[in-house]
Amino acid sequence: MRNVDVLNLNLNHFLDKIEKNFPLLSVDTTLSEVLNLMKKFKNNFVIFINEEKKPVGILTERDVIKILSKNIPLDKKVYEFVKKEIIKIKYDTPLIYTFNLMIENFIRRIVVVDEEGKLLGVVTQDDLFKFLEEDIFKVEATIKNFLNGKTYFYFLEENAILEDAIKLMAEKNIGALPILDKEKKPVGIISERDILEISPSLENLKKSVLFFASKPVITVKDTDFVSTAIKLFKIYNIKHLVVVDKENRALNILSQRDFFYTSLKGYFEVLKIKLRYLKEFLGSLPEIVLEITEQEGKYIISWLNKKALEILGKEIFKKEITTFIPLEEWNKLFIKLKRHQSVYKEEIKSQKGNFYEVTGYYLDVFSEKEAKIALFLRDITEEYEERQKIINELKFKKQILNNSLDLIFVIEPGEGKIIFANSTFLKTLGYSEEEIRKKTIFDIVNLPREKLKHNIEVLIRKEEPLEGERYYKDRWGNLIPVEIKARTISINNKTYILVNSRRIEKYVKVFEEARAYKSLFEYIHYLLLAQNEEEIFKVFEKYLLNLIEGFHYFEIDKETNKIKSSYKGGKKDLWEDCLEDDPRECKVFRTGNLFEKKHDSICIKSKVPENVYHMCIPIFTEGKIIGIISLISIKPCDALKKESLIKMVNLFNVFLNNIRLYNITKELSIKDSLTGLYNRRIIYEYLEKEIAKNRRSNTPFSIVLIDLDDFKKINDNYGHLVGDKVLREISLLLKTKVRGTDIVGRFGGEEFIIILPETSKKQAFLIAKRIKRNVSEHLIYLEHGKKISITASFGIAGCPKDAITLNSLLSIADKRLYKAKTLGKDFIVAV
């Protein structure tokens, strides 16, 4: 049978082949019992079941290794250490889905249950090797390709003891460790299975790990093809292979899991998430979008999208808005915009006589003299004219009202009974004419009864039209958004209320999108204003928590792939940390893909409650994942919210990286790249400030010039790398031996300067004396245990006692430094 056919079969075809020979334990089982049962059954896991024979937990060899590393007593009950979030599938699940679950969740076994949730068996990676023919695991690549994706290699040296192996396995979450000799050649390998076969006594823990290791070691060359490794796994019935080079030196270790992970997924390519800018999106909208800039009382059209260019022409660009909207109309609109910061579906008439429906926002966040107005316009000329015809000409002619696409109905004000509904109304809400006569407005409009009564009373009392948005309930309970206009009419001298409604689902969506982009627009603005990382995080948190309940940001070191830091925001009680130090078990980190919690998506690391939605987004820079953000929401996110969240995260990443790059650039501009001390340019600035301070308040200060003695000999004898090491260590020493207010800089070559504010020459001499002693006593360690030391000469000058100008002060200090050198070096000269 072809592999594609096998993969499409259900698991019930293989029930007789899956793993069933494993211990079933109760919650009272002790660690000692677990160890004995694993040895007896020769199995690498045990299953915990409840009284109903349903699986409630799983404990693997790796879990046991971690328990042993913590020195847990053997009589301790182990259920508290058991993984309760086990992945279970029904017996009729397709094999391909089982295979994908293992790969996507980086797990080696899945529990199989029947319709009632009772245990039937466990599917393991070993089972899938048996089910499938060898060619499905063939990859046209060498072992070296796999090593490119493995950034770590853990091993033990020959002198290691068993206790070392247990601790390293538990700490790094690995299943096997090769043991290497001095030439890095494998002489043994110890696995989780080997350790579980050993009695965990204190005597054994102190024995050489080689005593318990498996020998000889099965190896594979890094130039061999993947198919060679697969054959070796099957021939020797092993789970780990040591990869060696042509000299038989160990390069890494590969497991069956590595091949499972790659076989269906291929080699992961980091997805480059491209940031789409706000105006690019607005430019593609099917509505007219205008950006208006308020500048000293004038309102200039500063940007317009493609649709606006197409309909209005490029001539209006950089022109006042009144060239498009008459002054009177604009004044009315502007007053509402400034008062409420926004308008929604206001109707205006253009200079050319067209009617538009306007949604807009007033943003006064840019400066005191400049504000931005964003307008979204929809041409409703045809709709407006049609509405006028209905109002002016149709006058309750039933046959004409029934031809209207609007939902029209008439009620009597007292009890709210519906006395007429047109065919569009009936069809939309699913009622017949007979049924609708039995209904009232309170059955149709989704508002509290008292609120509706109040609106009816206002309508009758003021005799003015009432406009707004409502939700109508159809006969099946669905809510339909509508825009309504209600007014009183007289029929046979009796007062009734006519309600004209129009469905606005698509306009609600446009408004929601506009509101989302208004928020995004403000978000970008405040990110631009942020001066440091803390402010960027505050902006990010503020706007993100407008959409969701919480988030967790993990920063990942792109060199070590370790978690550097994390940041939580929002309701922290909705979830627990799912990552600690190593992100490699995270599905998002491994695949580079966004993860969204759905009914058919599983994340084994997730600790979010079942009824809470979450989404995890990877953050990239230069093709590497540098962070993961977990977003937590009580309700699932719709497409618009999801898109907004992704954009917010991507923008956060861009601005965070920019501020970090700016800080690095700023640091490089003021600091010496080798020593990290202030450079000569910044030193001159500090000196100018101190001199100016002295002129204002007669506050003294001193400077100390320091030159390392015979530094050239160090470069000549040991090389420039050692010379650089000496400069770095002396620089660090100087920084740690002065006060927080003192300024230390590299003045050039092996010469340093210390600025001592509010310090007399006498005090400066004492400070220099202490530093001279520290420098001469400091030992610099080189390779092979060698160590050297160095001395320094000092020249001191004070302001205003010696000089009151920058050049004079430096000249005096330099002359005194030269004198210290001529006196035999390792001297301080202050006069």
N, C-alpha and C positions, 0 to 999 in steps of 0.2 A: 504493500500500500504506500502511495506517495505521502511525503511529509505533510503537504497541504491538506490531504484528506484526513490524516491522523489528527492534525491540529484542530480540525473542525468537529471531531467526535466529542461527545460528552464524557465526563469522568466515569459515568456508570459502566462504560465499556472496559474500564481498567480497575474496577474496584477490587478484583482478585489480585492485582499486582501492586497496589499502593501499600505503603508502610502500615502494618497493624501490630507488629511485634514491639510494643513499647509499654512501659509501666503506666498504669492509671492510678493516680494518687489522690488522697483526700487532703483537705486543708490542714490536717493535723500532722502531716508527714514531717520528720526532722531531716536535717542536713545529712546526718549519718545514714539514714535510710535511703535518701536519694542517691548518695554515692554508691552504696551497695547494689541498689537496683540498676543503676547505669552500668556498673561492672557486669552484673549478671546478664542483663539483656543485650550487652554490647551495643547500646544505643546512645545517641548524642542528644537526646531530649526526653523529657517526661511530660505527661499531660495531667492536669488537675481537673477532676470532674466533681459536680455536685450530686445530690441525692437523686436527681432526675436523669443522671447519666449524661448531662450536658457539659461540654467543655467550658471551664471558667478561667483557665490559665495555662501557660506553658513555661517550662524552665529548660534552658539549653545548657550545653557544655560551657559556653561562654559566660552565661549567667553564674554558673557554679564557680568558675575561675574567679570572677569578680567577688563572689561571696567569700571564697577562701582567702583572697588577698586582703580582706578586711578582718581576718582572724576571728570570724564568727564561730562560736562554740558549736561542736558537732551535734549537740542535743537541742539546738535551736530549731523551732518550727520555721520552715522556709517560705511559707505562703506569702509572707509580707514582701518577699523579694521577687515574687512571681510576676511575669508580664500578664496583666489582665486584658490588655487591648489586643487580643489575638485576632488574626484575620481568618474568617470562616467563609466557606463557600458550600453551596448545595451540591449534591451528588450529580445533578444534571447540568452542571456548568461546563461549557466547552473548554477543551484543553488549551486552546489558544488564549482564552481569558485568564486561565490559571497561570500560564507561562508569563503573560504580561504583568500580572499582579506581582509575581516574584521579582521580575526585573525592575518594575517601577518603584517598588517599595524596598528593594535591596534586602530581601529576606530569603531564607533557604527552605522554608516549609510553610504549608497552608493546611489548616484543619478542614476536613470534609465532614459535613453533617447531613442528616436526612431531613425530611419535611418538618419534623417536630424539633429540629435543632439538636438531636442526639448524635453522639460521636460515631462516625463510620470508619475513620482512618485519617492518615496524614499524608499529603503529597509532598515529597521532598525533591530537591534538585537531582538526587541520585535516581529517583523514579523517572524523571523526565529524560535523563540520559538513556534509560532503558527503553522508554516509549518511542523515542524518536531515532531515526536513522542518523548516521554520522554526518551526512552531507548538509544537514540543516545548521550544523555548528561550524561548517567550513567558512573561513574568512580569508580572502585573498590578501593576506598580510603576514608579516613575520612577528615573532614574539617581541621584537624591538618596538613595533608599533604600540603594543600594549604597555610597554615600559614608559613610553612617552607620556601616558596618561596617569602614571603612578608617581606621585611626587615624594613619596616617603619609602624608606626601607629600614625595617627594624630587625636586628639580629643580636646574638649573644656571642661573647668571646669564650674561649675554651675554659677559662678559669671561673666562669659564672656558676652560681649554685641554683638549685631548683627554686628557691625563694625569689631570686632575681627574675626567673622566667615567669612565675605567677604574677608578680607585680607589674612587669612590663606588658604582659598580655592583657591584664585588667585595665591598666592605664590607657593603652593605645587601642583597646577593643579589637584585637587581632586573634586569629585562630591558630597560628603556628609561628615558630621562630627558628630559623636556621642557626647553627652553631659554627662559627668560622675560626680557622687557625690564624696565625700571624700574617699569612700571605693572602688572607681573605678567601681561602678555599673552604667549601663546606665539609665538615667532618661529622655532622649529625643534624637532626631536626627534631624538635619537640613540639607536639601538638596538644590541643585541648584533651583529646582522647588519651594521649600518653599520661597526662597529669592526673586524669580521673582514675587511671589504673593504679595510681600510687597511693599508698596510705599517707594522709597529710600530717604525719608526725613531725615533731620538731627536729628529730634526727634526720629524717629524709629531706626536710626543707634546707638543711645545711650541707647536703651532699652535692657533689658536682653534677651539673645538669647533664653532662655527657653520659653519666651512669644510667640515666633513664631515657636518653634520646634514641630515636630510631636510626639505624645504620644498616647498610650504606644509604646515602642520600640520592634520591632519584632526581636527576638534573635534566635540563633542556637548554640548548644553546640559544642565545638571543637572535641568531641568524636563522634558526629553524622556523618552519611554518607552523601556524596555529594547529593545523591538523595533526602534527606530530605530538603536540602537547595533549590533545584530546585522546589520542591513542594511548599515551602513557598513563593518563588518568584511569582509563578502562583496564589496561593490562595489569597494572599494579594495584588497582582498587584503592587509590589514594585521593586525597583532596587538595594536596599542595605539591607544587614543583618549585625547585630552586633554579632560577635562571642564571647561567654562567656565561662568561665570555670565552674566547678561544683559548685562553690560558687557564681555564677552569676556575676563575675567580668569580665569586658570587656578585651578581648585579641587583637581584631583587627576588621576590617570591611571588608566585602566581597561584591563585586558587580556582576551583571550579566556578565560584561566584563571579570571578572576573570575566569568564567566558559567557556565562549566562547574561551578564550585564551588557555585553557587547554584541551578542549574537543577533538579537532582533533590533537593537537600538542603533547599531553601527557606531562609528566614532562621533562623539558629540561635538557639534560645532557651536561655538558661542553665538547666540543670536544677538545681533546688533539692534538694539531698540532705538529707533530714530525719533528724535523729538520733532513733532509737527507744531509749528508755531501757531499762535492764536489767530493772527490775521490770515494765514494761509487757509485755515478752516473757514473763517468768515467769508473769505473770498470765494469759496465754493458753494455758499448757501444759495438756494433758489430765490431768496427774498432780497430786496434792496437793503444794503447796510451802509450807513454813513457814520463817519466819525467827525464830530464837530469840536473844534478847539475854541474855547473862550479866551480871547486875548484883549484885555483892556476895553471891555464893553462890546467888542465885535465877535461875531460867531461865524468862524471860517470853516468850510468843509475841507478838512485836512486829510481825509482818506475815504475812499469808496471802493466797494467790492466790484467784481466783474459784472454782476447783474446790474448794478447801478450805472456802470460805465455803458453797458449795452442799452439801457432804457433812457437814462438821463443825459448821456453824452459826457465827454471829458471836459466840456466847457465849464461845468460847474465846479471843477476842482480848483481849490484855493479861492473860491468866491464865497461871499457871505451867504448864509442859509436862506436869507430873504429873497435871493434870486430864484429859489425853488419853492419856498413856502411864503405866502403873503405875510407881511409884517404883523397884521392883526392876528392871523392864525398862529404865527410863531410866538407872539407874546403870550397868548393863552396857554400854548403848549409849554413854553419855557417856565411860566409861573408854577405850573403843576410839577414840572420836572424838578425845579429847585426846592419846592416845598416838600415834596414827598420822595425826592431822590430817584423817582422812577414814574413812568406812566405805562399803562397797559391797555392796548387796543383803543387808543383815542383816534377819533376820525378827524382828518384834516382835508382841506381842499388846496391843491397846488396852484401855482401861478397859471398853469395851462388848463385848469379846470378839472383835472383828474382828482378822484377821491382816494385817500390812502388810510389804512389802518396802521397806527404807529404804536410800537412798544419801544420804550427808551429808558436810558439810565443816565444819571448825572453823577459824575465822579469828580469831587473837588479835592482829591488827594495829591495832586501833582505839585501845585505851588499856590501861593496866595494870589498871584496874578494870572494863573492859567488853570482852566478846568477842562475836562473832557466830557463830551456827551456822545453816547452811542445810540443810534436810532435804527430800528428794524422796521421797514415799511412794506406793507402788502397792498397792492393795487386792488381796491374794492369798487372801482367805478361802476362796473356792470352790476355788482350786487347792490350798490347804493341806489342806482336808478331803478332797479327791479323792486326794491323795497318801497321806494316812493310811489311807484305805480300801484303796489298792493294797498298802501295806506290811502292813497288819494282816489283810486279808481274802483277797487274791487268791492269795498264796503259790504262785507259779509255775504257775498254771493257764494253759496255753498259749492256750486259746481266749479267755481274758479279756485276757491280755497283748497279744494281737494286736489287741484293740479299743482299746488305749491310743494316745493321740496322741503320747506320749513315745517316744523312741528307746531301746529296752531290749535289752540283749544280755548274754550270760553267757560268761565265758572260764574256761579252766582255767589256773591260775597258772604252771605250768611253762614251757610254750612259748608261752603266750598265745593258744592256738587258740580261735576263736569256736565254741562248741558250740550256741548258740541266739541267734537275733535275731528280734525281732518284726516284724510286717509294716510298721510305720511306719519302723523302721530300714532295712529292705530297700528300701522305696519311696524313702525320702529319699536313700540313697546309690547307688541304681540297681543293686543286685545281686539275683540270684535266690538261693533257699535253697541250691541246689547250689554256686553260686559262693562264697557267704559261708563255707561250711564249709571252703573252702581258704584262707581268710584268717586272719590273726592280728591281735591288737590293734595290733601294730607297723605293719601296713598301713593301719590306719584312723585312729589318733590321731596328729596332727601334733606329735610331741615326739621328741627324741632317744631312741634305744633304751635307753641306760643310765638315762636319767631315768625312763622307764616301768618298767623293771625294779625300780628303787629304790622307786617308788611301790607296786608290787605286793608287794614284801617288807615294806614298812611296814604295808600293809593287813593282811597275814597275821599279822605279829608282834604288832601292837597290837590287832587285831580292832576297830578303830574306823572309822566311815565316813570316806571321803575326799571332800571337795567341792572344786569349783573350776570354772574355765572352760578349755575346750579348743577346738581346731579339728579337725573330722573331715574326712578326704579322701574325696570320692566317687570313683566309678569313672572319672570324666573329669578328675580332678585338681583340682577346685574345692574350696575350703576353706569349711566350714560352721561358724560359731561356735555352740557349745553350752555349756550349763551342766550339769555332771555331778555325780552323787552315786554313789560306788562303795562297796560293802560286801561282806564275805565271807558266804557262805551254805553250808549243809551239805546235800548231796544224797547219800543212801545212804552216809552217813558219810564222804563225801569233800568237801574244801573247794574251793569255786569262788568266783568274783568276779562279782557282779551289778552292772552299770553302768546306771544310769537317766539318760538325757540329755534335755535340752529345748533346742530351737532358740531362740536369743536375738538374732537379727539386729536386731529392732526395739528390744530393750532395750540392745544395744550402742550403737545410734544415740542413744538417750535418754541413756545414760551419757556418750557423747562430747559431746553437746550440753550436758549438765550441767557436764562438765569445762571445756568452752569458756567457759561463762558464769561459772564460778568464777574462771577466769583473767581474764575481762573485769571481773568484780567487783573483784578485787584491783588490776587495771590502773587502774580508775577511782579507787580509793582512793589509790593512789600518785600519780596525776595531781593529785588534790586536795591532797596534801601538798607538791607541788612549789612552790618559792618563786620560781623564775626560769626563763627559757627553757632554759638549759643543763640544769637538772634535768628539765624536761619532755622534752627530747630523750633524756636518759638512760633515763627510764622507757619512752618510746616504743620506743627501740632494744632494750631488754632484753626486753620482751614480744613485740615483733614478731619478733625473732630466735629466739623459741621455736617459731615456726611456719614461718619461711622462712630462706633462707640469706643474703639481703642485700637492701638497699634503697637508693634514691637519691632524696633530696628536693630538688626545685627550687623555690625561692621566687621568685615573679614579682611585679614592681612593677605594681600594678593601674592606675597612671596611665600609665606608659610602655610596658607590656607587654614589658618586658625582664626577663631573669633577674637578680635581685639577688644571690642566694647559692645555694649548694647544700650538701648534707650527705650523706655516704655512711656506711653502716653494714653490718657483716657481711663476707662474703667478697668483697672488691673485685675479685678476679681473675676473677670470673664474667662481668663485662661491662665495656664501655667507655662513657664519657660519650656520650650521643646528642644532647645539647643543649649549646650553648655560650653564646650571648648572646641569640639571637632564638628564642622558642618557637613562632613562627607556623607553622613547617613541621611541628610536632607534631600528629598526628591528634587526640590528646586535647584539646589546647588549642583547636583549630579547632572541634571538634564539641561539646565539653563532656561527652562520653560516656566512660565507662570503656572501656579497651581491654584485651582478654585474648588472649594468644597461643593460637591454635587452628590446626588444619590449614587452615581456610578463611579465616583472618584474616592480613593482611599489614601490617606497619609498615615502611615504607622507611627510617625513621630508626633502627630498632633495630639495636644492635650486640651483642645477646645471642646466644651460640652457639645453633646449631640445636636441640641436645638439651636446652636449658635453658628452663624455663617462666618467663614473666614477665607481669605485669599492671600497668597504669598507671591511676592513679585521680586525677581532677581534684579540687582543693580550692577551694571557693567561699566568698566572703563578700560580702554585699550584691549578689548577682547577678553577680559578676565572679570569674574564675578568678585565684586568688592563689598557686597552687602546684600541682605535679604530683608524685606519688610513684610511682616505679617499684619494684615488688616482684619480687624474683628468687628462684626456687625450683627446685631440681633436679628435683622431681617436680611434676606438675600438681596444682592445688588442687581438692579436692572442694567441693561446695556449702557445707558447714558451715565449712570453713576459709576459703573465699572470703568468706562472710558475716562471719566473725570479723575478717578483715583489713580489710574495708570499715568495720566498726564502729570498729576501733582507729584507723584513719586519720581518720575523722570526729570521734571523740572527741579525738584529738590536735589537730586543727584547732580545735575548740571551746576546749580548754584553752589552747592557744597564743595564740589571739586574746584570750582572757580575761586572760591574764597580761600581754599587751601593752597591753590597754586599762587594766588596773590600773596599770601603770607610767606610762602617759600621764597618767592621773588623778592619780597620786601626784606626778608631775613638776609638773603644773599647780597642785597645792595648795601647793607649796613654792617655786615659781619665778614670777617676774614674766613674764607672757605676752609682753610686747613685747621685753624685753631678754634674757630667759633667766637673769637674775641672781636670787639669793635674794630673796624678798619680805620685807616688814617683820616679819611674824609670826615667820619663821624666824630673822631677824637677832636679834630679842629673845631667842629660845631660845639661840642661840650666845653672846650676851652674858651671859646668866644662867649658862651653863656656865663661861665664863671667870672670872666673878666668884667663883663657887663654888670654882673651881680655885685662885684667888688666896688665898681664905680658908684653904684646906687647906694649901697648900704655899708661900704667899707668892710665887707665880710672877707676874711683871708681864706686862701686855699693854697695847696702845695701840689707839685707834680714830682713824680719819681720816674726817671728814665733808667731802664734796666737792660743790660747787654750780657748775653751768655758768653762766658769765657771759653776761648779755644773751641768754638763750635765748629769751625772749619775742619779741625782734626777729626771730629766725630764723622762728618760727611766723608772725609778722605779715607778713614780707617774702616768704617762700617757701612758706608753707602748712604744715599739720600733717603731711603725708606726709614732707616734708623734715625736719621736726622729729623725727619718729619715726626716720628714717634716721640722724640725728645721735646720738640716744640709743642706738640699736643699735650703731653703730660705736664710740662712746666706751665702752660697756659691754664690748665685745669687747676693746678696748685695755686697759681696767682688768684684765680677767681674765688677759690675757697678760703683764702687767707685775708681777704679784705672785707670791709663792711658792705652792707647792702646799698649804701648811698655812694660808694666809691665806683669809679669807672676804670675798667681795665681794657687796654687795647694793644694790638700788634702794630708797632710803629714802622716795621720794615725788617726783613731778614730775620735775625735772631734778636731783634731789639723790641722791647715792650715799654709801655707807659702806663702809669697809674695816676689818675686825677683824684685828689683827696679834698673834697669840699669841706669848708669850715675847719681846716686843719692847719696849725702852725708848722713851721719848719722843724721845730723841736719834736712835735708829735709825729711828723712825717719821718724823722730820723728813726724813732723807736719802731714805727711800723716797718720801715725798710730793713732794720736790723733783724726783726723777727722773720721777715720773708727771706733774707739772705741765709739765715740759719736753716730754714725749711728747705730751700733749694739745694744747699750743699748736702743735707742729710737725705735727700730723696734719692732712692735707688730706682734705676730704670732697667727692667728685666728684658733681656733679649732671648733669642732662641738658644736651645741646648743648655739652659740654666745660667747663661752668662748675664752679668749685670754691670752697669756703668753708673757713674754719677757726674755731676757738672756743677760748676760754681758760676756766680754772676757778679758783675760790678754795677754800682748804683750811683746816679747823679741826681741831687735834689735841688729844686728851686722853689721859692715861695713868692706869692703875690699878696700884698704889695711890697713886701720887704726887699725882694731882689729886683723885681721888674713889674711894670703894670701893663705891658703890651704882650701880645701872644708871641711874636717873633723873638723878642728880648728874653722872655721867660724860657722858651725852648732853647735858645742859644746858650744861656747860662747853665741850664741843666745838662746840655750836651757837653760843654766844656768841663764840667765837674765829673761827668761820666768818663771823659777822656783822661782826666787826671787820676781817677780811680784805677784805670787800666795801667797807667804809667807807674803807679805805686806798687804794682805787682799783682793786680787783679784781686777779685774777691774782696773788694773794698767798697766803703760808702763815703762819698764826699758831699758835704752839704754847704761848705763855705769856700 
